[in-house]
Amino acid sequence: MKNLESLFSIQGRVCIVTGGGGLIGKKHAEAIIIGGGVPVLLDVVPGGMQRNREELLAVYPDAAIETIICDITDRAQLVEIKNNLLEKYGHIDALINNAANNPKVEGGSNNLAAIQFHNFPLSIWNDDIAVGLTGAMLCAQVFGECMTEQKKGVIINISSDYGLISPNQSIYRKEGIPEEQQIVKPVSYSVVKHGIIGLTKYLAVYWAEKGVRVNTLCPASLENGQDPEFVQKISKLIPMGRMSQPDEYIGTILYMLSDACSYMTGTNVILDGGRTIW
Ligand SMILES: NC(=O)c1ccc[n+]([C@@H]2O[C@H](COP(=O)([O-])OP(=O)(O)OC[C@H]3O[C@@H](n4cnc5c(N)ncnc54)[C@H](O)[C@@H]3O)[C@@H](O)[C@H]2O)c1
């Protein structure tokens, strides 16, 4: 007999989260902890990962949380991590391809800049593609292989509402600033977020008979201390009339990781307050 707990339990499952030092990476880890799994956070920057770990342990003191400094664009590092995890746990059960250069309005970002498309530098393009697409592909290749051997596993690729629609650049504009100084969401973000949906569909079919389910989650518009003018502008584009809270992804991530959605593969789960239906 199934009950609520057994339906959504991922007890003891080893779940890798790339970009685990970031804003949503922490929430993916929380979903894994709630389900009884072991989050393995990978990030190229150690600080955010350590902070996320400490904040999670303050709430879930018994949680086993792994943090590993790693550049996901380097296949050799991924293979070493895979071997170490297999030696320690004997299995790798899930991968959340979450890392991306995510240009943000809040807090400053290298890649959300006053660079219009006609001046967009190849260096930023290459870096964004390397993290968001090449890194995701390499992680799927390295960690997905163990899942095929186990004949069971889950991969969740994190896209965005901008994987479905074009950024409305008007929400980033500021009055009284010259055109060449207006910031824009870069072209690479759209391409990465559309591309990762293609990776999902490709792998879902490729591994359909090997027990590895591959799906996309499209989060959108997380509220994170942006200035009120921006919040007001973006909220007008969302039928629910507000931005999302980071906690609003936890339940869906746990569902997608668990056997409760054992027949779901190749699909796209959109949590956007309705933004992309307008
Ligand atoms: N925040 C939002 O509003 C939002 C909305 C839609 C989609 N998303 C998507 O959610 C995901 C997470 O977003 P976030 O807001 O938490 O971003 P974030 O910038 O807070 O976190 C991303 C993390 O990835 C890490 N990273 C970058 N390059 C790496 C590399 N080479 N190897 C390992 N780690 C690397 C960064 O150090 C950072 O900690 C992204 O894919 C983003 O596109 C975010």
The ligand as a Gaussian input file, in Angstrom:
#p B3LYP/6-31G(d) Opt

LIG

0 1
 N       16.622000      33.383000     -10.530000
 C       15.648000      33.399000     -11.427000
 O       14.787000      34.289000     -11.412000
 C       15.557000      32.311000     -12.477000
 C       14.445000      32.309000     -13.326000
 C       14.351000      31.333000     -14.301000
 C       15.340000      30.371000     -14.423000
 N       16.410000      30.391000     -13.599000
 C       17.440000      29.370000     -13.774000
 O       17.659000      28.697000     -12.551000
 C       19.022000      28.292000     -12.465000
 C       19.620000      28.804000     -11.172000
 O       19.436000      30.207000     -11.117000
 P       19.904000      31.048000      -9.864000
 O       19.071000      32.267000      -9.842000
 O       19.976000      30.203000      -8.657000
 O       21.374000      31.437000     -10.359000
 P       22.666000      31.762000      -9.479000
 O       23.496000      32.675000     -10.295000
 O       22.249000      32.210000      -8.104000
 O       23.375000      30.336000      -9.348000
 C       24.083000      29.765000     -10.394000
 C       25.298000      29.072000      -9.812000
 O       26.005000      28.405000     -10.863000
 C       27.379000      28.458000     -10.536000
 N       28.219000      28.218000     -11.700000
 C       28.511000      29.076000     -12.716000
 N       29.386000      28.520000     -13.560000
 C       29.673000      27.288000     -13.074000
 C       30.548000      26.256000     -13.501000
 N       31.308000      26.370000     -14.611000
 N       30.611000      25.114000     -12.765000
 C       29.873000      24.975000     -11.624000
 N       29.029000      25.951000     -11.173000
 C       28.935000      27.092000     -11.887000
 C       27.558000      29.869000      -9.971000
 O       28.745000      29.987000      -9.215000
 C       26.286000      30.044000      -9.152000
 O       26.492000      29.696000      -7.786000
 C       19.721000      28.841000     -13.705000
 O       19.799000      27.827000     -14.671000
 C       18.784000      29.947000     -14.167000
 O       18.881000      30.166000     -15.549000
 C       16.547000      31.338000     -12.609000

